[in-house]
Amino acid sequence: MSIFFKHCFHHPLRLDICVIIYFFFFQHTCICVKPLLLFLHIFMGKSLFTFYTKKTFVHFCVEGRGAESTVPLDPDNLADNSSLQHRYVSGQYFFEYLVVVSLKKTKDGSSYEPQITYQFPKRDMMGRSQKEEEEKTLKAITLFCFPEGISWAPLTEYRSETFSFVLTEIDGSRRNGYCRRLLPGGKGARPPEAYCIISSLACFGLFSKIFDEVEKRRQKSMAMIYPFMQKLREAPFPAPGNTVEIKSFIPESGTEIISLTRPLDSWLEHVDFAALFRCLTDEEVLLVFAATVLERRIVFIAEELSTLSQVIHAVAALLYPFTWQHTFISIVPEILIDVVMAPTPYLLGVQKRLLDQVTDQSDLLVVDLSEDKQKTFIVSNGDESSILPPKLQSEILQALSNRKETSTMEELNRVVSEAFLHFFVKTVGHYTSYVKYSRAAERGVFENRSFYKAIESKTTRHFVKKFMQTQMFDLFIQDLEQPSTVGFFFFHLKYRKQNQ
């Protein structure tokens, strides 16, 4: 099977088609020809599962690129940037649609399966092909809302949890999925249900607050969700640092005003570093970062979907201003667990009950996020502690020690992001001096050798030599070589401040 994956990686066909062929032919021995054709059709129209191939990020109801590629300007210079003076982002809705996924009994009554029981808004004016594509996407969403692949049963108690995923289209555009699972209102045992919001906007904290409002209304009546979501859909999406207010009427409570604020640091609005540091010590986070920055295969293990989702997004955010360019699946559905056998780099979130299907792999890092874990690194390469320059490791740990237990999420995010951004400033922050442009409108050329030789520290030079071979560095430089390099202003500004 590993030979099959290696063949796929070098095959002119896209790797996602090869993976689909593997899942349906090798696992189901050619019986499921109809599902295979269905998935190939999904790929041709709206691809939902892909590994990494250069700048393509298309996945089966999973994650695309690990972090936002938008690079904000320094907060001290916001007043000088006219584009950030607007309170709202024009042309963007808060969300595309909201669906409720319920567990319904199968026809034979032996088990439950996820089905969409509510959708807002309804898409009645679509053409036939558009409607077919949406139906396939919605069907995939049901799988992701309940990825366990287990036989559900009615419950009397269930702790709600919120997690996220990304749908990436064949053209590279992305939509974010936010999901909250909980036990619906009622008496007696009943199966859980999931709310799922699809949006082009990545802002986990903001959508968590929206879920709070949806859940509050759902407990009273499903009909009360509609007016709130309609008001939300009509509201302009605020620019970073700004707030929008939604007025909503609730019987017995009257009119409420819900304030939704985006954090000023827009590249961190989809991140909660608190979850990462609840599960791992500072030293353990540093080892995970070291493996991630060299684009290795990493699997995170936990029972809670919310833990997997939050931690894997936080790890990807540590790479800023670089972006994880490979397979990125915050929660791997059980039906796709064989993705761990792929030879390409990945960040995967796997529920602990599937651990036995992961640990038989070699050359990877398996990180246990569970509270009752016996050890954090179940499988490792053993060299993670020696990847980063020792002096810079100490500097990161010192910077992380400055965070306070009483810090807000925004304060914590800034302390953590600054610590790791400082690492990249110290190691590769001199990159702009080694991109030469013959003319202003022409593509630049990055002088690799001169860039590398300019590093004085031997240990830093040793790390950078390896880091220069990664896809994240390569694509960062490719973008830098373009005539317009405005997007790299923030990182360059940090480097200038460092050397003043």
NULUMDREN-268561 format. One record per residue: x, y, z of N, C-alpha, C in turn; residue in one letter. Coordinates in steps of 0.2 Angstrom, whole numbers, plus 5000, padded with zeros to 4 digits. Atoms other than C-alpha are relative to their C-alpha. Layout:
N
XYZXYZXYZA
...
//
This chain:
500
500449945000500050005000500450065000M
499649945000501450125004500350014993S
499849995007502150084986499550034996I
500649975004500450134979500150085001F
500049934999500650304988500650034997F
499449975003502450334982499950004993K
500150005008501850294964499650064999H
500549955001500450414966500350075001C
499649944999501650554972500350024994F
499749995006502550544956499650004994H
500450025006501150504945499750074997H
500249935003500550644932499350015003P
500749994998498750614939500150045007L
500049964994498350724954499949945006R
500050054995498650634970499349985004L
500750014996496850654977499649954996D
500450055003496150544963500349935001I
499750064998497450414967499849985007C
500250014994496950424985499349975000V
500650025001495150404980499949934998I
499950075003495550254969500249955006I
499850054995496450174984499549985005Y
500550024995495050194996499549964998F
500650045003493750124985500249944997F
499850065003494649994976500449955004F
499650054996495949924988499649985006F
500450014994494849945003499449964999Q
500650035001493249884995500049954994H
499950055005493949774982499550004994T
500349985006493149854967499249995000C
500850005000491349824973499750065000I
500349935000491050004976500250044994C
499949965006491150064958499650065000V
500549945001489650174959500350065005K
499749944995490450274975500650034997P
499449975003492050284965499950054995L
500249955006491250364950499750065003L
500249944997490350484962500550045003L
499449964998491950534970500450034995F
499649985005492850554954499650064997L
500449955003491350664948500050065005H
499949954996491450764964500750044999I
499349975002493350794960499950044994F
500049965006492950854943499650065001M
500449944999491650974949500250045006G
499949964994492051024967500449955004K
499650054997493550924973500050015008S
500150004992493450874992500549965003L
499450034996495050774995500650014996F
499349995004496850814990500550005005T
499449984996498550804997500350064996F
499649945002499850934993500349994993Y
499650005006500350964975500150084998T
499749935001501351134973499550055003K
500449954996500051274976499349985000K
500750035000498451164976499949985007T
500250024993497551144992499349985000F
500750025000495951034990499949945004V
500050054995495350925003499349975000H
500650034998493950805007499750025006F
500349984994492950895019500550015006C
499549994995494550945028500350064999V
499749945000495851075030500450024993E
499549985006496751175016500650035003G
499449984998498151285020500050025008R
500050004993498651295038499850065004G
500249944996498451475042499950054994A
500149955004497951635034500650034997E
499449985003499151705021500050085000S
500149935000498551885024500650035005T
499549984995500051985032499750075002V
500349944998499352135042500650055001P
499549954999500352305044500150005008L
499949994993501052345061499550055003D
500549964997499752415073500250075001P
499849944999500852565076499950054993D
500049965007500652615057499349994997N
500650005003498852585055499750064997L
500249945002498452765054500250024993A
499749985006499552785039499749964994D
500250055005498652645029499250014999N
500749985001496952715021499649944999S
500450065001496352535017499749975006S
500350034994496152495035499650055004L
500549964997495152645039499349995000Q
500750025001493552565033499849965006H
500250044994492552485047499849934998R
500250075002491952345036500349984994Y
499750035006492552225023499550004995V
500549995005491552265007499949934997S
500250065004490652124998500049935004G
500050064996490751995012499449995005Q
500550024995489351905021500449975006Y
499750044994489651835039500049934998F
500050075001489151665032499749984993F
500350035006488651565017499349975001E
500650034998487351455025500149965007Y
500050034994486951375042499649934999L
500350075000486451185043500049975007V
500050054994485851075057500049934998V
499950085001486450895056499749965005V
500350044995485350775065500249934999S
499950085001485650585068499349975000L
500650035001484150495061500149934999K
500050075001483750315061500149974993K
500050025007484250215046499349964998T
500650035002482850125036499949945004K
500150064996483149965045499950015007D
500049984993483150055062500549975004G
499450034996484749965067500550055003S
499549954998485750125069499850074998S
500149935002485850315066500550024995Y
499649975004486550415052499950074999E
500149935000486850605050499650024994P
500449975005485650705040499950075001Q
500149935000485350885036499250015001I
500749994999483650935044499850075000T
500149935000483851125043500550034996Y
499549965004484651245031499850074999Q
500249935001484651435030500750034997F
500749995003484551515018499949944995P
500150055005483751395006500250024993K
499749985007484551394988499549974995R
500550025005482951384977500150034993D
499949985006483651484963500649984996M
499450025003485151384958499849964994M
500150045005485351294942500149935002G
500050074998485351104941500749985002R
499350024998487251084941500250035006S
499849974994487451204955499749975006Q
500450044995486151114965500349935001K
499750074999486950944962500750015004E
499449994996488651014968499950025007E
500249984993487851094983499849945004E
500250074996487050924988500649965002E
499450044998488750844987500450035005K
499649964994489550974998499649995006T
500450004993488150965011500149925002L
500050074998488250775011500749995003K
499350014997490150785014500050045007A
500149964994489750915028499849955006I
500250044995488750785037500549955003T
499550044998490150665037500550035005L
499549974996491350795045499750025007F
500349984994490050845058500049945005C
500050064996490050665064500549954997F
499550035004491750595058500249935003P
499850064996491850455071499949934997E
500250075003491050315061499849955005G
500250054995490350235076499250005000I
500850015000488550175080499850055006S
500249964995487750315089499449985004W
500550024997486450295102499750065004A
500249944996485250405112500350015006P
499649984994486050495126499650055005L
500349964995485450585142500550065002T
499549954999487050685144500550004995E
499549995006488250755131500350075001Y
499749935000489550895133500150034993R
499949975006489451015119500750024998S
499349985002491051055109499950034993E
500049965006491451165095500749994996T
499450015004492751135081499950034993F
500049975007493151195063500449954995S
499750045006493651125046500050054994F
499949965006494051195029499849964994V
500250035007493251155012500450054995L
499649965005494551204998499849984993T
500250015007493951214980500549994996E
499550025005494851154965500450074997I
499649945002495251344961500450035005D
499649984994496051364978499650055005G
500449964995494651464986499849965005S
500150044994494251415003499350025004R
500649994996492651405014500249965007R
499950034993492751375033499449975003N
500550044997491651255042500150015008G
500049994993491251295060499449955003Y
500550054998490351155069499950005008C
500150014993489551145087499549945001R
500450064998488850975093499850005007R
500250004993487750965108499349965000L
500750044999486150875115499550054999L
500649965001484550955108499650005006P
500549994995483251015120499549945000G
500550055000481950885126500149965006G
500050054994481650745139500249934997K
499850075002482350575139500650004996G
499450015004483750495129499950024993A
500149985007484050575112500750014997R
499350005003485550575100500250084999P
499749935001486650735098499850024993P
500149975006486450855084500650054999E
499549955001487650975076499850064996A
500149945004487551155070500650014996Y
499449995005488751195055499950064996C
500049945004489051365048500650004995I
499549995006489951385031500150074999I
499949935001490851545029500750014996S
499449995003492251615018500550035005S
499649964995492951705034500249955005L
499750044995494151625046500050045007A
500049974993493751685064499649965005C
500350054996493451545076499650035006F
500349974994493051655091499450034999G
500749965001491751765083499549954998L
500550045001490851615076499849955006F
500250044994490851525093499550045003S
500549964996489951675100499350004996K
500650005004488751665085499649935002I
500350074998488451475090499650015007F
500349994993488051535108499350034999D
500649965001486651645101499549954996E
500450055004486051505089499749955005V
500250054995486051375103499450035005E
500549974995485051495115499350004997K
500649995003483751515102499749934998R
500250075002483651325097499749975006R
500350034994483251285115499350025001Q
500749985000481651385113499649984994K
500450035006481151345095500550014994S
499650005006481951305079499950064996M
500249955004480951445071500350075002A
499749944998481851575081500750014998M
499350005003483551535073499950054993I
500049965007482951615056500050075001Y
499949935000482651795061500750025002P
499349984998484351805070500549994994F
499550015006485351725055499850044995M
500149955005484451835043500350075002Q
499749934998484951995053500849994999K
499250005000486751925054500250004992L
499850005007486751885035500050074997R
500049935003486252065031500550055003E
499549954997487552145043500650004996A
499449995003489152205036500649965004P
499450034996490752105041500550055002F
499549954997491852215052500749994998P
499350005002493652255047500349985007A
499750024994494952195060500050065005P
500049954994494752285077499450045000G
500749965000492952345073499549955002N
500650044997491252285080499450024996T
500749995003489552255072499549985005V
500650014996487952255082499449974997E
500650045002486552135079499450015005I
500550004996484852175086499549944999K
500450075001483752015089499550005006S
500650004995482051995098500049935002F
500150074997481851845110499450015004I
500650004995480151815118500249995007P
499950004992480151845137500650035002E
499449964999481851935135500050064997S
500049935004481452075123500550004995G
499549995005482652145111500750005003T
499350004998484452105113500550034995E
499549975005485952185105500749965001I
499450045000487352065101500650034997I
499449975003489052135098500549954998S
499650055003490252045087500750044998L
499449965001492052105087500649964997T
499450035003493552055076500650025004R
499449984997495252055084500450044995P
499649965004496452185078500549964996L
499550055004497752045073499649954996D
500550045004496751975059500349934999S
499750065001498051835056499949955006W
500150044994497651765074499349995002L
500750014998495751775074499749934999E
500250075000495651595070500349955005H
499550034996496851545083499850015008V
500049994993496751505102500649965003D
499450044997498451465109499949975007F
500150024993497751435126499949925000A
500150085001497151255120500749974999A
499350035001498951225114500449995007L
499650004994499751265131499649975006F
500450044995498351175141500349934999R
499850075002498951015132500749985001C
499350025000500751035131500450065004L
499649964997502151115141500450054995T
499649965004503251255134500549974996D
499550045003504651135130499749954995E
500350055004503451015122499850044993E
500249965005502751155111500650014995V
499449995004504551195105500249944996L
499850065004504851015100499549994994L
500550005005503251015090500150054995V
499949955005503651175082500649984996F
499450025004505351115077499949954995A
500250055005504650965068499550034995A
500449965005503351075060500350044995T
499649965005504551195053500449974995V
499750045005505451055044499649964996L
500550035004503850995037500049935001E
500150074999503750825045499349975000R
500650034999502350705047499850005007R
500249994993501450745063499349985001I
500650024998499950665071499850025007V
500349994993498950735086499549965002F
500550054997497950625097499650035006I
500549974994496450675108499349974999A
500650035001494750615111499550064998E
500549955001493850785110500250034993E
500049975007493550855092500350075001L
499849934999493751035099500750015002S
499350004999495450995106500549994994T
499650015006496150925090499950064995L
500149955004495451065080500450075002S
499749944997496051205091500850005000Q
499250014999497851135094500350004993V
499750015006498151095076500050074996I
500049935003497651275070500550045004H
499549964996498751345084500749984998A
499450025003500251245078500250034994V
499949975006500051305061500150075000A
499949934999499951485067500750025002A
499349994998501651465075500550024994L
499549995005502451465058499950074996L
500149935003501851645054500750045000Y
500449985006502351735042500049944995P
500050055005502651565033499349965001F
500650045000501151445029500149934999T
500050085001500951255031499749994993W
500250015007500851195013499849934998Q
500150075002500451015014499349985003H
500650024998499050905020499950025007T
500249974993498150985035499349985002F
500750034999496650885042499950005008I
500049994992496150945060499749945003S
500450054998494950795062500049954994I
500050055006495250635051499449965001V
500550055000493650545048500249935000P
499750075000493850355052500049974993E
500050035007493450315034500650024996I
499449985004494950405029500750005004L
499550004995496150355043500749974996I
499450025003497350275030500450054997D
499649955002497950445026500650015003V
499450004996499250425039500549964997V
499550045004500150305027500350044995M
499749965005500450445015500750025001A
499349984998502350485013500150075000P
499949935000502150665011499850045007T
500149974993502150795026499350015001P
500749994998500550815035499950025008Y
500249994993499750885051499349975000L
500650045000498350765056499750005007L
500350014993497150765071499649935000G
500350075000496550585075499849995007V
500250024994495450525089500349945003Q
499650044997496250425102499849924999K
500250075001495250265099500349974994R
499750025006496050255082500850005001L
499350004999497850265090500449944997L
499750065003498250085085500150004993D
499950005007498050125067500550054998Q
499549955002499350265068500749985002V
499350014997500750205079500449944996T
499650055003501250065067500450034994D
499749975005501950195056500750035003Q
499349974998503850255056500150074997S
499849945003504650415053499550065001D
500549954999503350525061500050025008L
500049974993502950625077499349995002L
500750014997501350565087500050035007V
500149954994500850695100499349985004V
500650014996499650645114499850065003D
500349944997498550785119499549995006L
500450024995497550685132500250025007S
499849984993497450735150500349945004E
499750064996497750555156500549974996D
499450035004499250525144500549985005K
499550024997500650425150500750044998Q
499549965003501850515139499850044994K
500349965005501650655127500249984993T
499750025007502750595112500049925000F
500050075001502150415108500549974995I
499550025005503150405093500450064998V
499649945002504650525088500649984996S
499450015004506150535077500650005005N
499450004995507250575092500450065000G
499549955001508150725085499650075001D
500449945000506750855088500350065004E
499749954996507650945102500750034998S
499449975003509250975091499950044994S
500149965007508351055076500150075001I
500049925000508251235082500750025004L
499449974997509851335087499850015008P
500150004993510051315106499850075003P
500149934997510151505110499350024998K
500749985002508551535100499549965004L
500550044996507651395109499950045007Q
500149974994508051485125499750075000S
500449935001507451655119499349994999E
500750015000505851575114499749985006I
500350024993505551495131500050065005L
500049944996506051655139499450054999Q
500649965002504751755129499449975002A
500650034998503451625133499850015007L
500149994993503751645151499750065002S
500349934999503151825150499250005000N
500750005001501351775147499749995008R
500350004994500151785162499449965000K
500650045000498751665168499450044999E
500649965001497551805168499950044993T
500049975007497951855150499349994997S
500650025005496451875138500349964994T
499850045006496451775122500550044996M
499749955005497051925112500750015003E
499349994997498551955125500449944999E
499650065000499051775125500249994993L
499950015007498951765106500650044998N
499449955002500151915104500649985003R
499350024997501451855117500349944996V
499750065003501551685109500250014993V
499849995007501551745091500650044999S
499449965000502851875095500649965001E
499550044999503951745102500349964994A
499850045005503951635087500250044994F
499949965005503951775075500850035001L
499349984998505551835084500549954997H
499550065002506351665080500150014992F
499949995007506051695061500450064998F
499649935001506651875062500849995000V
499250014999508351815069500349954995K
499750055005508551665057500050024993T
500049995007507951725040499750074999V
500349935001507351905043500450054995G
499649965004508751975032499949984992H
500150025007507951895016499950054995Y
500149955005507452055008500650034997T
499449985002509252105006500349964994S
499750045005509551964994499549984995Y
500450005006508151984982500250064995V
499749955005508852074967499550014994K
500549995005507652164955500450054994Y
499649965005508452224938499650064998S
500549955001506852334935499550005005R
500550004995505452384946499449964998A
500650045002504152294936500249934998A
499850075002505152134933500149965007E
499950054994505251974944500750005003R
499350004996506651974957500349935000G
499650065000507951844959500349995007V
499850014994508351774976500749975000F
499350035000510251744979500149965006E
500050054994510151584990500750005003N
499350014997512051564992500250065005R
499849944996512351744998499650015006S
500450004995510851735009500249965006F
499850054995511451585018500750015003Y
499449984998513251645019500050065005K
500049944995512751805028499849985007A
500150024993512251705043500649995004I
499350004996513651725056500049935005E
500050064995513051585069500049944996S
500050065003513551415064499449965001K
500650044998512051335073499450024996T
500649975004510851455065500149984992T
499950025007511651425048499849934998R
500250075001511451235050499249995000H
500850005000509551265054499750024993F
500349965005509251385040500249964993V
499850045006510151265027499449954999K
500550055001508751135031499350044999K
500649965001507351265032499950024993F
500149985007507751325015499849954995M
500250065004507351155008499249995000Q
500750014999505551165014499550044995T
500449975005504051205003499750075003Q
500349944997503451345015500550064999M
499549945001505151445013500050014992F
500050005007505151404994499450054997D
500549965002503451474991500050075003L
499949934997503751625003500450044995F
499549965004505251674992499750014993I
500449995006504251644976499650065000Q
500549944999502951764982500450075000D
499649944999504351884987500350024994L
499749985006505151884970499550034995E
500549965004503551954962500150075001Q
499949935000503652134958499750045006P
500349974994502452184972500149965006S
499850034994503052144989499750035006T
500349964994501852245000499849955005V
500250044995501252095009500549985005G
499550024995502952065017500350065004F
499849944996503052235025500149995007F
500150014993502552185042500649965003F
499450044998503952045043500650044999F
499449965001505252165036500150055005H
500049954995504752295048500349975007L
499750034994505052175063500749994999K
499350015001506752135056500450075001Y
499749934999507152325055500150025007R
500049984993506652355073500549955004K
499650044997507652205078500850025000Q
499349985001509252275071500150085001N
499949934999509052455076500450015007Q
//
